[in-house]
């Protein structure tokens, strides 16, 4: 017995902490879609090629894998559906009864049970046919066994098409149910149709429930949330209830009955005093007493609505007696009433002009808080906590009286406030009297506490080291400042003169050549310092360029010319004439200079060059096919330092380069860096309607 009690306690705790999110239930496909999905997955994720010449063990494994994979796919998908749908016996009784009201618990259980049975049958079919495939003696027989296994699985699911369709409708409806927490602080609003339940909920929460002047506008339970005493409260708007036997109530009314029966909430029963809802106060009283057993062990509040149309003073004595009877029934027996219940007045409100709505909300919240605290104190857990607490009661050390000390000025101001002689004008009132916000500027200095009140609006002095700077200002400060500036100018001029003399310092025994050399050394030193500073400032940001580019563009001072070569070699005592002549022989004249001669002279020269070159072998060049040039031009590389000693070596190297390029030419690529993507699907081949016999090329 003790173990069963512990198991029940654990299940109750798990149920209390459970959160219900029906929007996460997986989609339930139709039987046809279910079969298509599973068979398509089997086709895509298993091997598809098998030949008659394979070993029989390989053929058996091929078809056994397909059967096992199909069975696994069915099992996973059906298990996902069964796990996502809530089990009626494991969820909160409120949701269990709500499922019974909305979807018929027996039908719901039957549909889930049929899916579970289908899953077990599919597993058994797969097991049997895998056993038969182990003894298949040919490819044809193995294929037929696989086909029979998959066919029987699909037939099983076709038989359960109605259950799948029903579960999909249930899933869609459950995903639209409001997220109700059965264990949180809840205000449950109930009553006859059109008495103002939805209007009250719209006023106290941010919900937007439809309100219309006819009965049964609200057809399901709506949820809203409000705040009271820094706590979040759940407000439930239930559909209207009619006074008739339980078996005659429809689905809309049964939702309200379910909520009142299973939710731990404060029940707010709203009575329409104006009788504009179409039901008299007597009928509303009879409904209250008929559903009163559902309010057992719950705090109950009876509120009168639409007092703007008809107040309590305008009611007849018989009607007032009925309302008082409902209020007394809501209080319960005198022995079970809590402190303060006798003094409670009947809460009245008008949801049209919001009069009394906040009071009704406050009464409901206070009653529920008191009931929850009392319930917790009555539990065994509260006693265990209280046993560990110790409340200290201090004892007086002597009999001396030590009253509170109130300053004389405070006591005087209290007396003046009681007489009405002291009236404190607030800054808000001052702002309204002096032009309002944006015009009035608050005086922040009027309450300064200074030795002399005349100091309040003085210009604030600068403070340094705890002393006022204004107290130590020299009256001759301007004259002394001008004198200091003049001394600084004189010192600066003197320093500049000394620096100039130091730079031009020359020994008296130097001749003119030595003076010129000293000047050259100093200029060179200045140039080196400036170059070093420039390089240090640039850091490693300067790009690395070829020698020719850096000489001709980046640094014009280092440009390689014959004049600079002559000067540098001459300074070293070397005769530069031979080097200059060789450089001029290797230099290539610009092609633009040929334009100066007449066309006939150029033609004669070309003919002469052609006659002279007949005996020479043609220089090989890959550019000769794509570039049209005169015969006199020689496209073979003549640049010095290429690593090739003569023209034959250059021609051989060029042929090897052309041979290496031939492979890329087949792919229509210019070179290694060519990333061009050609048109994969030409439009003229893949657009338009296809005629008969036009698809062979595809």
C-alpha positions in Angstrom: 0.0 0.0 0.0 2.8 2.4 0.8 4.4 1.9 -2.7 1.1 2.5 -4.4 0.6 5.7 -2.5 4.1 6.8 -3.5 3.4 5.9 -7.1 0.2 7.9 -7.1 1.9 10.9 -5.5 4.6 10.8 -8.2 2.1 10.5 -11.0 0.1 13.4 -9.5 3.3 15.5 -9.3 4.2 14.7 -12.9 0.7 15.6 -14.0 0.9 18.9 -12.1 4.2 19.9 -13.7 3.2 18.7 -17.2 2.8 21.4 -19.9 0.5 20.6 -22.8 1.3 21.9 -26.3 -0.9 20.3 -28.8 0.5 22.4 -31.6 3.5 20.2 -31.8 1.6 17.1 -32.8 2.9 15.8 -36.1 0.8 15.9 -39.3 -1.2 12.7 -40.0 -1.2 12.0 -43.8 -3.9 10.2 -45.6 -3.5 6.5 -46.4 -2.5 7.1 -50.0 0.0 9.8 -49.1 1.4 7.6 -46.3 2.0 4.7 -48.7 3.6 7.0 -51.3 6.0 8.5 -48.7 7.2 5.2 -47.3 7.6 3.5 -50.7 9.4 6.5 -52.2 11.7 6.6 -49.2 12.5 2.9 -49.6 13.2 3.4 -53.3 15.5 6.4 -52.6 17.5 5.1 -49.7 18.1 1.5 -50.7 20.1 0.0 -53.5 18.2 -0.3 -56.8 20.4 -2.5 -59.1 20.5 -6.2 -58.9 21.5 -8.8 -61.6 20.7 -12.4 -62.2 24.3 -13.2 -62.2 24.9 -12.2 -58.6 25.4 -14.8 -55.9 22.1 -15.9 -54.4 23.2 -14.7 -50.9 23.7 -11.2 -52.4 20.3 -11.3 -54.0 18.7 -12.4 -50.8 20.4 -9.6 -48.8 19.3 -7.1 -51.5 15.6 -7.9 -51.1 15.8 -8.5 -47.3 17.2 -5.0 -46.9 14.3 -3.5 -48.8 11.7 -5.4 -46.6 13.4 -4.4 -43.4 13.8 -0.8 -44.4 10.1 -0.5 -45.4 9.1 -2.0 -42.0 11.4 0.4 -40.1 9.9 3.4 -42.0 6.4 2.3 -41.1 7.3 1.7 -37.5 9.0 5.1 -37.1 6.2 7.1 -38.6 3.4 5.3 -36.8 5.2 5.5 -33.5 5.7 9.2 -34.0 2.0 9.7 -34.4 1.1 7.5 -31.4 3.7 9.3 -29.2 2.6 12.8 -30.2 -1.1 12.3 -29.5 -1.9 12.6 -25.8 -3.0 9.5 -23.9 -6.4 10.1 -22.3 -5.4 8.2 -19.1 -2.1 10.1 -18.6 -3.2 13.7 -19.0 -4.9 16.1 -16.6 -8.6 15.2 -16.0 -9.7 18.5 -17.4 -8.1 17.7 -20.8 -9.2 14.1 -20.6 -12.9 15.1 -20.2 -12.5 17.8 -22.8 -11.2 15.3 -25.3 -14.2 13.1 -24.4 -16.6 16.0 -25.0 -15.1 17.2 -28.3 -13.9 14.0 -30.0 -15.6 11.1 -28.1 -13.0 9.3 -26.0 -14.0 5.8 -27.3 -13.6 6.8 -30.9 -10.3 8.5 -30.1 -8.9 5.5 -28.3 -10.2 3.1 -31.0 -8.3 5.1 -33.8 -5.0 5.1 -31.8 -5.5 1.4 -31.0 -6.0 0.5 -34.6 -2.8 2.3 -35.6 -0.9 0.5 -32.9 -2.3 -2.9 -34.1 -1.3 -2.0 -37.7 2.2 -1.3 -36.5 2.4 -4.7 -34.8 1.0 -6.5 -37.9 3.5 -4.8 -40.2 6.4 -5.8 -37.9 5.1 -9.4 -38.0 4.7 -9.4 -41.8 8.3 -8.2 -42.2 9.6 -10.8 -39.8 7.8 -13.6 -41.7 8.8 -12.5 -45.1 12.5 -12.0 -44.1 12.4 -15.6 -42.9 11.0 -16.7 -46.3 13.6 -14.6 -48.2 16.4 -16.5 -46.5 15.3 -19.6 -48.5 14.7 -17.9 -51.8 16.4 -19.9 -54.6 16.3 -17.4 -57.4 16.1 -13.7 -58.2 12.5 -14.0 -59.4 11.3 -15.7 -56.3 13.0 -13.2 -54.0 11.5 -10.3 -55.9 8.0 -11.8 -55.7 8.4 -12.3 -51.9 9.6 -8.7 -51.5 6.6 -7.5 -53.6 4.2 -9.5 -51.6 5.6 -8.2 -48.3 5.4 -4.5 -49.4 1.9 -5.1 -50.8 0.5 -6.6 -47.6 2.0 -3.7 -45.6 0.3 -1.2 -47.9 -3.0 -3.1 -47.7 -2.9 -3.0 -43.9 -2.6 0.9 -44.1 -5.3 1.2 -46.7 -7.7 -0.5 -44.3 -7.0 2.2 -41.7 -7.7 5.1 -44.0 -10.7 6.2 -41.9 -8.7 6.2 -38.7 -6.0 8.3 -40.2 -8.5 10.8 -41.6 -10.2 11.0 -38.1 -6.9 11.6 -36.3 -5.9 14.4 -38.7 -9.2 16.2 -38.0 -8.6 15.8 -34.3 -5.1 17.1 -34.6 -6.2 20.2 -36.5 -8.9 20.9 -33.9 -6.5 20.3 -31.0 -3.9 22.6 -32.4 -6.5 25.4 -32.3 -7.4 24.7 -28.6 -6.2 27.5 -26.2 -3.2 26.7 -24.0 -4.8 26.3 -20.6 -2.6 25.6 -17.5 -4.8 23.6 -15.1 -2.6 24.3 -12.1 -2.1 28.0 -12.2 -4.2 30.8 -10.6 -7.4 30.9 -12.6 -10.6 32.9 -12.7 -13.5 30.9 -14.3 -16.3 33.1 -15.6 -19.7 31.3 -16.0 -23.4 32.0 -16.2 -26.3 32.2 -18.7 -25.6 33.2 -22.3 -25.4 36.9 -23.0 -25.0 38.0 -19.4 -21.6 39.8 -20.0 -19.0 37.1 -19.5 -17.0 38.0 -22.6 -17.3 41.7 -21.9 -15.9 41.2 -18.4 -12.9 39.2 -19.9 -12.2 41.9 -22.5 -12.1 44.5 -19.7 -9.8 42.8 -17.3 -7.5 41.1 -19.9 -6.0 42.0 -23.3 -8.0 39.3 -25.0 -10.4 40.2 -27.8 -13.4 37.9 -27.5 -16.3 38.5 -29.9 -19.2 40.2 -28.2 -22.7 40.1 -29.8 -26.2 40.8 -28.5 -27.4 37.2 -29.0 -26.9 33.9 -27.2 -24.0 31.5 -27.7 -21.7 34.0 -29.3 -18.9 32.2 -27.4 -18.8 28.6 -28.6 -15.6 27.4 -27.0 -13.3 28.3 -24.0 -11.2 31.4 -24.4 -8.1 32.3 -22.4 -6.9 35.7 -21.2 -4.2 36.8 -18.7 -4.2 39.6 -16.2 -1.9 40.8 -13.4 -2.8 41.3 -9.7 -0.3 41.7 -6.8 2.6 41.1 -9.2 1.2 37.7 -10.1 0.0 36.4 -13.5 -3.6 35.2 -13.5 -5.5 33.1 -16.0 -9.0 34.2 -16.9 -11.3 31.6 -18.7 -14.4 32.7 -20.6 -16.7 29.7 -20.9 -19.7 29.3 -23.2 -23.1 30.0 -21.7 -25.0 27.2 -19.9 -28.8 26.5 -19.9 -30.7 25.0 -17.0 -31.5 21.5 -18.2 -30.4 17.9 -17.3 -26.8 17.0 -18.0 -27.6 14.4 -20.7 -29.5 17.1 -22.7 -26.6 19.6 -22.8 -24.8 20.0 -26.1 -21.0 20.0 -26.7 -20.7 23.8 -26.2 -22.3 23.6 -22.7 -20.3 20.5 -21.8 -17.0 22.5 -22.3 -18.1 24.8 -19.5 -19.2 21.9 -17.3 -15.8 20.2 -17.8 -13.9 23.4 -16.9 -15.9 23.9 -13.7 -15.6 20.3 -12.6 -11.8 19.9 -13.0 -10.0 23.2 -12.8 -8.8 24.5 -9.4 -10.1 28.1 -9.9 -12.3 30.8 -8.3 -15.7 30.6 -10.0 -17.3 33.9 -10.9 -21.0 33.5 -11.5 -22.4 36.6 -13.3 -26.1 37.5 -12.8 -27.8 39.9 -15.3 -29.9 42.2 -13.1 -31.5 43.9 -16.2 -32.8 40.6 -17.6 -31.8 41.8 -21.1 -30.1 38.4 -21.7 -33.6 36.9 -22.1 -33.6 35.0 -18.8 -35.2 36.2 -15.5 -33.4 36.4 -12.2 -35.3 33.4 -11.0 -34.1 31.3 -13.9 -30.5 32.4 -13.3 -30.9 31.5 -9.6 -32.2 28.0 -10.5 -29.2 27.4 -12.8 -26.9 28.5 -10.0 -28.3 26.0 -7.6 -28.4 23.2 -10.2 -24.7 23.5 -11.0 -23.7 24.2 -7.4 -22.3 20.7 -6.9 -19.6 21.6 -9.4 -18.4 24.4 -7.2 -17.5 22.1 -4.3 -14.1 23.0 -2.6 -13.8 26.0 -4.8 -14.0 29.7 -3.9 -17.2 31.2 -5.4 -18.1 34.8 -6.2 -21.6 36.0 -7.3 -21.4 39.3 -9.2 -24.3 41.4 -10.5 -23.8 42.9 -14.0 -25.5 45.6 -16.0 -26.2 47.8 -13.0 -26.1 50.8 -15.3 -29.5 49.7 -16.7 -31.1 48.5 -13.4 -29.5 48.9 -10.0 -30.0 46.7 -7.0 -32.3 49.3 -5.4 -34.7 49.0 -8.3 -35.1 45.2 -7.9 -38.2 43.7 -6.4 -38.0 42.1 -3.0 -38.5 38.6 -4.4 -35.7 39.1 -6.9 -33.4 40.6 -4.2 -34.1 37.6 -2.0 -33.0 35.3 -4.8 -29.8 37.2 -5.3 -29.1 37.1 -1.5 -29.8 33.4 -1.5 -27.1 32.9 -4.2 -24.7 35.1 -2.2 -25.3 33.1 1.0 -24.8 29.8 -0.9 -21.6 31.2 -2.3 -20.3 31.9 1.2 -21.0 28.4 2.3 -21.9 27.2 5.8 -21.0 29.6 8.7 -18.6 27.1 10.2 -16.5 27.0 7.0 -16.5 30.8 6.2 -13.2 32.6 6.3 -12.5 35.8 8.2 -14.1 38.8 6.5 -16.8 36.9 4.6 -19.7 38.3 6.6 -18.7 41.9 5.9 -18.4 41.3 2.1 -21.0 43.2 0.1 -22.5 41.9 -3.1 -20.1 43.0 -5.9 -21.9 44.9 -8.6 -20.4 46.1 -11.9 -21.2 47.4 -15.4 -19.0 46.2 -18.2 -20.3 48.9 -20.4 -18.9 51.9 -18.4 -16.3 49.7 -16.5 -17.8 50.7 -13.2 -17.0 48.1 -10.5 -15.1 45.8 -12.9 -11.8 46.3 -11.0 -13.6 45.6 -7.6 -15.0 42.3 -8.9 -11.5 41.2 -10.1 -10.0 42.1 -6.8 -12.6 40.2 -4.8 -12.0 37.1 -7.0 -8.2 37.2 -6.7 -8.2 37.8 -3.0 -10.6 34.8 -2.4 -8.5 32.5 -4.5 -5.3 33.5 -2.8 -6.7 33.0 0.6 -8.1 29.6 -0.5 -4.7 28.5 -1.9 -2.8 29.6 1.2 -5.3 27.7 3.4 -5.0 24.6 1.3 -1.2 24.7 1.5 -1.3 25.1 5.2 -3.6 22.1 5.6 -1.2 19.9 3.6 1.4 17.7 5.3 4.2 19.5 3.5 3.4 22.8 5.1 3.6 21.2 8.6 7.1 19.8 7.8 8.2 23.3 6.8 6.7 25.0 9.8 8.5 22.5 12.1 11.8 23.7 10.8 11.0 27.4 11.4 11.5 29.3 14.7 9.9 32.7 15.3 11.8 34.8 17.8 9.8 36.8 20.3 12.1 39.5 21.9 11.6 40.2 25.6 11.8 43.8 27.0 15.0 44.4 29.0 13.4 46.9 31.4 10.2 48.9 32.1 11.4 52.2 30.6 9.2 53.8 28.0 11.0 54.8 24.8 8.5 56.7 22.6 9.4 57.8 19.1 11.2 61.1 18.8 9.4 63.5 16.5 11.1 66.8 15.6 9.3 69.9 16.7 9.1 71.3 13.1 7.5 68.0 11.9 5.0 68.1 14.7 4.2 71.7 14.0 3.7 71.0 10.3 1.3 68.1 11.2 -0.8 70.5 13.3 -0.9 73.1 10.5 -2.0 70.4 8.0 -4.8 69.4 10.3 -5.9 73.0 10.6 -5.6 73.6 6.9 -3.3 76.6 7.3 -0.3 74.7 5.7 -0.8 74.0 2.0 2.1 72.5 0.1 2.3 73.6 -3.5 3.8 70.9 -5.6 5.9 71.3 -8.7 3.1 69.8 -10.8 0.7 72.6 -9.7 3.4 75.2 -10.3 3.9 73.9 -13.8 0.2 74.0 -14.6 0.0 77.6 -13.3 3.0 78.9 -15.3 2.4 77.7 -18.8 2.5 73.9 -18.6 5.2 71.5 -19.7 7.8 72.9 -22.0 7.3 76.4 -20.8 7.8 76.2 -17.1 11.3 75.7 -15.8 11.6 74.3 -12.3 13.7 76.4 -9.8 16.2 74.0 -8.4 17.9 76.5 -6.1 15.0 77.7 -4.0 15.5 74.9 -1.5 19.3 75.3 -1.1 20.4 75.4 2.6 23.1 78.1 2.8 24.4 80.2 5.6 23.2 83.3 3.8 20.0 82.9 1.7 21.1 85.7 -0.5 23.8 83.4 -1.9 21.3 81.1 -3.6 21.3 82.8 -6.9 25.0 83.9 -7.0 27.2 82.7 -9.9 28.7 79.4 -8.8 32.5 79.8 -8.3 35.1 77.3 -9.4 36.3 75.0 -6.6 39.9 73.7 -6.5 41.3 71.7 -3.6 38.4 72.8 -1.5 39.0 76.5 -2.1 37.3 79.1 -4.2 39.5 80.2 -7.1 37.7 83.5 -7.1 39.1 84.3 -3.6 42.7 84.1 -4.9 42.6 85.9 -8.2 45.5 88.5 -8.7 44.2 91.9 -9.8 47.4 92.3 -12.0 47.0 88.9 -13.7 46.6 90.4 -17.2 49.9 92.4 -17.1 51.8 89.4 -15.7 50.4 87.1 -18.4 51.5 89.6 -21.2 55.0 89.7 -19.6 55.2 85.9 -19.6 54.3 85.7 -23.3 56.9 88.2 -24.2 59.6 86.3 -22.4 58.5 83.1 -24.2 58.9 84.8 -27.6 62.4 86.0 -26.7 63.5 82.6 -25.6 62.1 81.0 -28.8 64.0 83.4 -31.0 67.2 82.9 -29.1 66.9 79.1 -29.5 66.4 79.4 -33.3 69.5 81.5 -33.6 71.6 79.1 -31.6 70.3 76.2 -33.7 71.2 78.0 -37.0 74.7 78.8 -35.8 75.1 75.2 -34.7 74.1 73.9 -38.1 76.4 76.3 -39.9 79.3 75.8 -37.5 82.5 75.8 -39.5 86.1 75.6 -38.3 88.1 78.8 -39.1 91.0 76.8 -40.7 88.9 75.1 -43.4 89.4 76.0 -47.0 86.6 76.3 -49.6 86.8 72.7 -50.8 86.5 71.4 -47.2 83.5 73.7 -46.5 81.8 72.5 -49.7 82.4 68.8 -48.7 81.1 69.4 -45.2 78.0 71.0 -46.6 77.5 68.0 -48.9 78.0 65.5 -46.0 75.4 67.3 -43.9 72.9 67.4 -46.8 73.4 63.7 -47.4 72.9 63.0 -43.7 69.7 65.0 -43.7 68.5 63.1 -46.8 69.3 59.7 -45.2 67.4 60.7 -42.0 64.4 61.7 -44.0 64.4 58.5 -46.1 64.7 56.4 -43.0 61.8 58.2 -41.4 59.7 57.8 -44.5 60.3 54.1 -44.7 59.7 53.6 -41.0 56.4 55.4 -41.3 55.3 53.4 -44.3 56.2 50.1 -42.6 55.6 47.0 -44.6 52.6 48.5 -46.4 54.6 49.2 -49.6 53.9 46.6 -52.3 56.7 44.5 -53.8 57.1 45.5 -57.4 59.3 44.2 -60.2 62.6 46.0 -60.8 61.5 47.5 -64.1 58.2 48.8 -62.7 59.7 50.2 -59.5 62.4 51.9 -61.6 60.1 53.5 -64.1 57.0 54.2 -62.1 57.3 53.8 -58.4 60.6 55.6 -57.8 61.6 57.9 -60.7 64.9 58.7 -59.0 66.0 55.1 -59.4 65.0 54.9 -63.1 67.6 52.9 -65.1 68.9 55.2 -67.9 72.2 55.3 -69.8 73.0 58.7 -68.3 72.7 57.4 -64.7 74.8 54.4 -65.6 77.5 56.6 -67.1 77.6 58.8 -64.0 77.7 55.9 -61.6 80.4 54.0 -63.5 82.4 57.1 -64.1 82.4 57.9 -60.4 83.9 54.5 -59.7 86.6 55.0 -62.4 85.2 52.6 -64.9 84.9 53.4 -68.7 81.2 53.1 -69.4 81.4 53.5 -73.2 81.2 49.7 -74.0 78.2 49.2 -71.6 76.4 52.1 -73.1 76.9 50.9 -76.7 75.7 47.4 -75.8 72.6 48.8 -74.1 71.8 51.0 -77.1 72.2 48.0 -79.5 69.7 45.9 -77.5 67.2 48.7 -77.2 64.1 48.3 -79.4 62.9 51.3 -81.3 59.2 52.3 -80.9 57.0 51.2 -83.7 55.6 54.6 -84.0 58.9 55.8 -85.5 58.3 53.7 -88.6 55.3 55.8 -89.5 57.7 58.7 -90.3 59.0 57.0 -93.4 56.9 56.7 -96.6 54.9 53.6 -97.3 57.0 52.6 -100.3 60.3 52.8 -98.3 58.8 50.5 -95.6 57.5 48.1 -98.3 61.0 47.9 -100.0 62.6 47.3 -96.6 60.1 44.5 -95.8 60.8 42.9 -99.2 64.5 43.0 -98.6 64.0 41.5 -95.1 61.9 38.8 -96.6 64.5 37.8 -99.1 67.1 37.8 -96.5 65.0 35.6 -94.1 64.1 32.9 -96.7 67.1 30.8 -95.6 66.4 31.1 -91.9 64.0 28.7 -90.1 60.6 30.2 -89.1 60.4 31.0 -85.4 57.7 29.1 -83.6 55.2 31.1 -81.7 51.8 30.4 -80.3 50.8 34.0 -81.1 51.4 33.7 -84.8 48.0 32.3 -85.5 46.0 34.9 -83.6 48.1 38.0 -84.3 48.7 39.4 -87.8 52.1 41.0 -88.1 54.6 41.9 -90.8 57.2 39.3 -91.8 59.9 41.5 -90.7 58.8 41.2 -87.0 60.3 38.4 -85.0 57.8 37.2 -82.3 60.3 34.9 -80.6 61.3 36.0 -77.1 64.5 38.0 -77.2 64.4 39.3 -73.6 67.7 38.7 -71.9 67.8 36.6 -68.7 65.1 34.2 -69.9 67.4 31.2 -69.1 67.6 30.0 -72.7 70.9 30.3 -74.6 69.6 30.5 -78.2 66.6 30.6 -80.5 66.5 26.8 -80.9 66.0 26.4 -77.1 63.3 29.1 -77.2 61.4 27.4 -80.0 61.6 24.0 -78.2 60.2 25.6 -75.0 57.4 27.3 -76.9 56.4 23.9 -78.5 56.3 22.3 -75.0 54.1 25.1 -73.7 51.7 24.7 -76.7 51.5 20.9 -76.1 50.6 21.5 -72.4 47.9 24.0 -73.4 46.3 21.5 -75.9 44.4 19.6 -73.2 42.7 22.8 -72.0 41.9 23.9 -75.5 39.8 20.7 -75.8 37.7 22.0 -72.9 37.4 25.5 -74.5 39.5 27.0 -71.7 41.9 29.8 -72.2 44.2 28.6 -69.4 44.4 27.5 -65.8 42.7 30.7 -64.5 39.7 30.4 -66.9 36.6 30.0 -64.7 34.1 30.7 -67.4 30.9 28.5 -67.0 29.3 27.9 -70.4 25.5 27.5 -70.8 24.6 24.1 -69.5 21.1 24.0 -70.9 20.8 26.0 -74.2 17.4 27.6 -74.4 16.7 26.4 -77.9 16.9 22.8 -76.7 15.0 23.1 -73.4 12.1 25.5 -74.0 8.8 25.2 -75.7 6.4 22.4 -76.2 7.6 19.0 -77.1 6.2 17.3 -80.1 5.9 13.6 -81.0 9.4 12.1 -81.5 11.2 15.2 -80.2 12.6 13.9 -77.0 15.2 11.4 -78.2 18.1 13.7 -77.8 17.3 14.3 -74.2 
